[in-house]
Amino acid sequence: MSQNEDVIKVEGLTKVFNHSLTAVDHINFSVKRGEIFGFLGPNGAGKTTTISMLITVLKPTSGKATILGADIAKQSLDVRSAIGVVPQEYTADEDLTGYENIRLCADLYGIPRSVSQKRAMELLQLVQLTSFKDKRVQTYSGGMRRRLELACGLINRPKVLFLDEPTLGLDVQTRAATWEYVKMLKKEFGMTLFLTTHYLEEADALCDRIAIIDHGKIVVIGTPSDLKDSLGGDIINLAIQKETDITDLISKIEHVKTAKKENDVYSVKTENGEATAPLIIEALRANGHVVTKLSLNKPTLNDVYLEYTGKSMRDAEESRENVFRQRVAVRRARK
């Protein structure tokens, strides 16, 4: 298989729950051999549902997908034998040791005990858990558990590894260490990795290409640098003293390409931020507005997300959390 050949091909993949809730909506993408491909989006965007279909846990409502040429619906056993999975939730048995958990995963794959014993020790060394191999998982820290999950996902020596929110809930230091393990898998083993995340910095640091997914739809795909370059210039963020909408005023200023208001902050896209910022200040001052905040930045993935979805990642996360709280409140009220 050549480096440019597609390992994963997805065409029109769709998942509808209860004939009414469309979690994944006719998505199309491909993943090339040896790349780290990321799904970036808030909780509830369809990331986990997509992975669940690709690893053959969920059956698609429509569409198709292949992994290493095997159809996820018609050749599920072939798919499962070729992939590894590190799920979002911890799955290790807390009453077993780290070593025993890896051996258990090997048994589930049908790997002979004579082979799995050696592999388990190699993987424990890989994720730096050798000195804790005989300790029960209930004594492990969150970072140690995540590394154990990674080892379990590698026991069958997969050609494709799926990681669903691999650093969710981890502290900054442990998250950075997990990033290094992911990079190592690509560099040393040439592994193809598919990960989901809602951390912008994680997608930027790890992924060769990113697909931004929102409400079950893929809105854009590209490398982190290409996505940022697609905005076509610098980003000026500013706020004013008065509570009024000055979007139209800013939009008419020379060099301004677009202007959007998000809460009380205006995001202005321009080809030349250094030249445009003084013009904005001058125009606002002439119209009686006082600038209380102004910053000039090169585009970030959050700017990309805002451009293509109309909201920031933080607001998307908060809106999902509000919906969840409302559902909980309704359920309680019905009791």
C-alpha positions as CSV (number, residue, x, y, z in Angstrom):
1,M,0.0,0.0,0.0
2,S,1.4,3.4,-1.0
3,Q,1.7,6.3,1.3
4,N,-1.0,8.2,-0.6
5,E,-3.5,5.3,-0.6
6,D,-6.7,5.7,1.4
7,V,-6.9,3.5,4.5
8,I,-10.4,4.7,5.4
9,K,-13.0,5.7,2.9
10,V,-16.4,7.1,4.0
11,E,-19.2,7.9,1.6
12,G,-22.6,9.3,2.7
13,L,-22.3,7.8,6.2
14,T,-25.4,8.5,8.2
15,K,-26.8,7.5,11.6
16,V,-30.4,8.3,12.7
17,F,-31.7,7.3,16.1
18,N,-35.3,6.5,16.7
19,H,-36.2,7.6,13.2
20,S,-35.9,11.2,14.3
21,L,-32.5,12.2,15.7
22,T,-29.8,12.5,13.0
23,A,-26.5,12.2,14.8
24,V,-24.3,11.8,11.7
25,D,-25.6,13.3,8.4
26,H,-24.2,12.0,5.1
27,I,-20.6,12.6,5.8
28,N,-17.7,12.0,3.3
29,F,-14.0,11.8,4.0
30,S,-10.9,9.7,3.6
31,V,-7.9,8.9,5.7
32,K,-4.5,8.2,4.2
33,R,-2.0,5.7,5.3
34,G,0.3,6.9,8.1
35,E,-1.5,10.1,8.9
36,I,-3.1,11.4,12.1
37,F,-6.7,12.4,11.1
38,G,-8.8,14.3,13.6
39,F,-12.5,15.0,14.1
40,L,-12.8,18.4,15.8
41,G,-16.1,19.4,17.3
42,P,-18.1,20.0,20.5
43,N,-19.7,17.2,22.6
44,G,-22.7,16.0,20.7
45,A,-21.4,16.9,17.3
46,G,-21.4,13.3,16.0
47,K,-17.7,12.4,16.7
48,T,-18.2,9.3,18.9
49,T,-21.2,8.1,16.8
50,T,-18.9,8.2,13.7
51,I,-16.2,6.2,15.4
52,S,-18.8,3.7,16.7
53,M,-19.9,3.0,13.2
54,L,-16.4,2.7,11.8
55,I,-15.3,0.2,14.5
56,T,-18.5,-1.8,13.8
57,V,-20.2,-1.2,17.1
58,L,-23.1,0.8,15.5
59,K,-24.8,-0.1,12.3
60,P,-25.1,2.8,9.8
61,T,-28.5,4.0,8.8
62,S,-27.2,4.6,5.3
63,G,-24.0,5.2,3.4
64,K,-20.9,3.1,3.4
65,A,-17.3,3.0,4.7
66,T,-14.3,0.7,4.2
67,I,-11.2,0.2,6.3
68,L,-8.2,-1.3,4.5
69,G,-10.7,-2.3,1.8
70,A,-13.1,-4.2,4.2
71,D,-16.7,-3.0,4.4
72,I,-17.7,-2.0,7.9
73,A,-21.2,-3.5,7.5
74,K,-20.4,-6.6,5.4
75,Q,-16.9,-7.5,6.6
76,S,-17.0,-6.5,10.3
77,L,-14.7,-9.3,11.5
78,D,-12.0,-8.3,9.0
79,V,-12.3,-4.7,10.2
80,R,-12.1,-5.6,13.8
81,S,-9.0,-7.7,13.4
82,A,-7.2,-4.8,11.7
83,I,-8.0,-2.0,14.1
84,G,-7.4,-1.0,17.7
85,V,-9.6,1.2,19.8
86,V,-9.0,3.5,22.7
87,P,-12.5,4.5,23.9
88,Q,-13.5,7.7,25.6
89,E,-14.5,5.9,28.8
90,Y,-12.1,3.8,30.9
91,T,-12.8,0.1,30.2
92,A,-10.1,-1.6,32.2
93,D,-11.2,-4.0,35.0
94,E,-10.2,-2.2,38.3
95,D,-9.9,-5.5,40.2
96,L,-7.3,-6.8,37.8
97,T,-3.7,-5.7,37.4
98,G,-2.5,-3.7,34.4
99,Y,-0.7,-6.8,33.1
100,E,-3.9,-8.9,33.5
101,N,-6.0,-6.4,31.7
102,I,-3.7,-6.4,28.7
103,R,-3.7,-10.2,28.6
104,L,-7.5,-10.2,28.9
105,C,-7.7,-8.0,25.8
106,A,-5.4,-10.4,24.0
107,D,-7.7,-13.3,24.9
108,L,-10.6,-11.4,23.4
109,Y,-8.7,-11.1,20.1
110,G,-7.9,-14.8,20.2
111,I,-4.1,-14.1,20.5
112,P,-2.3,-17.2,21.8
113,R,-1.1,-16.9,25.4
114,S,2.5,-17.7,24.4
115,V,2.4,-14.6,22.1
116,S,0.3,-12.3,24.4
117,Q,2.7,-12.7,27.3
118,K,5.6,-11.2,25.5
119,R,3.5,-8.5,23.8
120,A,1.9,-7.4,27.1
121,M,5.4,-6.8,28.6
122,E,6.5,-4.9,25.5
123,L,3.4,-2.7,25.7
124,L,3.8,-2.1,29.4
125,Q,7.3,-0.9,28.7
126,L,6.1,1.2,25.8
127,V,3.7,3.2,28.0
128,Q,6.0,3.2,31.0
129,L,3.9,1.0,33.3
130,T,6.3,-1.9,33.8
131,S,6.9,-1.1,37.5
132,F,3.1,-1.0,38.0
133,K,2.2,-4.1,36.0
134,D,1.2,-6.2,39.1
135,K,-0.8,-3.4,40.8
136,R,-4.6,-3.3,40.6
137,V,-5.9,-0.7,38.2
138,Q,-8.0,0.8,41.0
139,T,-4.7,2.2,42.4
140,Y,-3.8,3.8,39.0
141,S,-4.0,7.6,38.4
142,G,-6.0,9.0,35.5
143,G,-2.9,9.3,33.4
144,M,-1.8,5.7,34.1
145,R,-5.3,4.4,33.2
146,R,-5.2,6.3,29.9
147,R,-1.8,4.8,29.1
148,L,-3.1,1.3,30.0
149,E,-6.1,1.8,27.7
150,L,-3.6,2.7,24.9
151,A,-1.6,-0.5,25.6
152,C,-4.8,-2.5,25.4
153,G,-5.7,-0.9,22.1
154,L,-2.3,-1.9,20.7
155,I,-2.3,-5.6,21.7
156,N,-3.4,-6.9,18.3
157,R,-0.8,-4.7,16.5
158,P,-3.4,-2.7,14.6
159,K,-2.9,-1.0,11.3
160,V,-5.4,1.7,12.2
161,L,-5.9,3.0,15.8
162,F,-9.0,4.9,16.8
163,L,-8.8,7.2,19.8
164,D,-12.0,8.8,21.0
165,E,-11.2,11.9,23.1
166,P,-7.9,10.4,24.2
167,T,-7.1,13.2,26.8
168,L,-10.6,14.0,28.1
169,G,-10.4,14.9,31.8
170,L,-6.6,14.7,32.0
171,D,-4.5,17.4,33.5
172,V,-2.3,19.5,31.2
173,Q,0.9,17.6,32.0
174,T,-0.6,14.2,31.4
175,R,-2.3,15.5,28.3
176,A,1.0,16.6,26.8
177,A,2.6,13.2,27.7
178,T,-0.3,11.5,25.8
179,W,0.4,13.6,22.8
180,E,3.9,12.3,22.7
181,Y,2.7,8.7,22.7
182,V,0.4,9.5,19.8
183,K,3.2,11.1,17.8
184,M,5.5,8.2,18.6
185,L,3.0,5.6,17.2
186,K,3.0,7.5,13.9
187,K,6.8,8.1,13.8
188,E,8.1,4.7,14.9
189,F,5.3,2.3,13.7
190,G,3.9,4.2,10.7
191,M,0.5,3.7,12.2
192,T,-2.6,5.4,10.9
193,L,-4.5,7.2,13.7
194,F,-8.0,8.5,13.8
195,L,-8.8,10.7,16.8
196,T,-11.7,12.8,18.0
197,T,-11.3,15.9,20.2
198,H,-12.9,19.1,21.2
199,Y,-9.6,20.6,22.3
200,L,-8.4,23.1,19.7
201,E,-4.8,22.9,20.8
202,E,-4.8,19.1,20.6
203,A,-6.1,19.1,17.0
204,D,-3.5,21.7,16.1
205,A,-0.6,19.9,17.7
206,L,-1.3,16.4,16.6
207,C,-3.3,16.2,13.4
208,D,-2.0,16.1,9.9
209,R,-5.5,16.9,8.7
210,I,-8.7,18.0,10.5
211,A,-12.4,17.6,9.7
212,I,-14.5,20.1,11.6
213,I,-17.9,18.5,12.4
214,D,-20.9,20.3,13.6
215,H,-24.5,19.0,14.2
216,G,-23.5,15.7,12.4
217,K,-22.2,17.4,9.3
218,I,-18.6,17.9,8.2
219,V,-18.2,21.6,7.3
220,V,-14.6,21.7,6.2
221,I,-11.5,19.4,6.0
222,G,-7.8,20.4,5.7
223,T,-4.4,20.7,7.3
224,P,-4.3,23.0,10.4
225,S,-2.2,25.5,8.4
226,D,-4.5,25.3,5.3
227,L,-7.6,25.9,7.5
228,K,-6.1,28.9,9.1
229,D,-4.8,30.3,5.8
230,S,-8.3,29.8,4.3
231,L,-9.4,32.8,6.5
232,G,-7.3,34.9,4.2
233,G,-5.6,37.2,6.6
234,D,-5.3,38.5,10.2
235,I,-7.9,38.6,12.9
236,I,-8.6,41.8,14.9
237,N,-10.7,41.4,18.0
238,L,-12.1,44.5,19.6
239,A,-14.7,45.7,22.1
240,I,-16.2,49.2,22.6
241,Q,-17.6,51.0,25.6
242,K,-21.2,51.4,24.3
243,E,-23.7,48.6,24.0
244,T,-24.5,49.0,20.4
245,D,-23.9,47.1,17.2
246,I,-21.2,48.6,15.0
247,T,-20.8,45.7,12.6
248,D,-21.9,47.7,9.6
249,L,-19.6,50.6,10.4
250,I,-16.5,48.3,10.7
251,S,-17.4,46.4,7.5
252,K,-17.1,49.7,5.5
253,I,-13.6,50.4,6.6
254,E,-10.8,49.9,4.0
255,H,-9.1,46.5,4.0
256,V,-11.8,44.9,6.2
257,K,-13.1,41.6,4.6
258,T,-15.6,40.6,7.2
259,A,-16.8,41.7,10.6
260,K,-18.8,39.5,13.1
261,K,-20.1,40.2,16.5
262,E,-19.9,37.5,19.2
263,N,-21.3,38.5,22.5
264,D,-19.6,41.9,23.1
265,V,-16.5,41.2,21.0
266,Y,-16.1,42.0,17.3
267,S,-14.0,39.7,15.2
268,V,-12.6,41.4,12.1
269,K,-10.9,39.6,9.3
270,T,-8.4,41.6,7.2
271,E,-5.6,41.0,4.9
272,N,-3.3,43.4,6.7
273,G,-3.9,43.8,10.4
274,E,-1.2,46.3,11.0
275,A,-2.6,48.7,8.5
276,T,-6.3,48.1,9.3
277,A,-6.2,48.4,13.2
278,P,-5.4,52.2,13.1
279,L,-8.1,52.8,10.5
280,I,-10.7,51.0,12.7
281,I,-9.7,53.0,15.8
282,E,-9.9,56.3,13.8
283,A,-13.3,55.5,12.3
284,L,-14.8,54.4,15.6
285,R,-13.4,57.5,17.4
286,A,-14.9,59.7,14.6
287,N,-18.3,58.2,15.3
288,G,-18.1,58.7,19.1
289,H,-17.1,55.2,20.1
290,V,-14.4,54.4,22.6
291,V,-12.3,51.2,22.0
292,T,-11.8,49.4,25.3
293,K,-10.0,46.3,23.9
294,L,-8.2,45.6,20.7
295,S,-5.9,42.7,19.8
296,L,-4.3,41.6,16.5
297,N,-3.8,37.9,16.0
298,K,-2.9,35.4,13.3
299,P,-5.8,33.1,12.7
300,T,-6.3,30.2,15.2
301,L,-8.4,27.0,14.9
302,N,-11.0,28.7,17.0
303,D,-11.2,31.5,14.4
304,V,-11.6,28.8,11.8
305,Y,-14.3,27.1,13.8
306,L,-16.1,30.5,14.2
307,E,-15.8,31.2,10.5
308,Y,-17.3,27.9,9.3
309,T,-19.9,27.3,12.1
310,G,-20.8,30.8,13.1
311,K,-19.9,30.2,16.8
312,S,-16.8,29.6,18.9
313,M,-15.9,26.2,20.3
314,R,-16.5,27.5,23.8
315,D,-20.0,28.7,23.0
316,A,-20.7,25.4,21.2
317,E,-19.7,23.5,24.3
318,E,-21.8,25.7,26.5
319,S,-24.9,25.4,24.3
320,R,-24.6,21.6,24.4
321,E,-24.3,21.7,28.2
322,N,-27.4,23.9,28.4
323,V,-29.4,21.5,26.3
324,F,-28.2,18.6,28.6
325,R,-29.2,20.6,31.7
326,Q,-32.6,21.3,30.3
327,R,-33.2,17.7,29.5
328,V,-32.3,16.7,33.0
329,A,-34.6,19.3,34.4
330,V,-37.5,18.1,32.3
331,R,-36.9,14.5,33.3
332,R,-36.9,15.5,37.0
333,A,-40.1,17.5,36.5
334,R,-41.8,14.5,35.0
335,K,-41.1,12.2,38.0
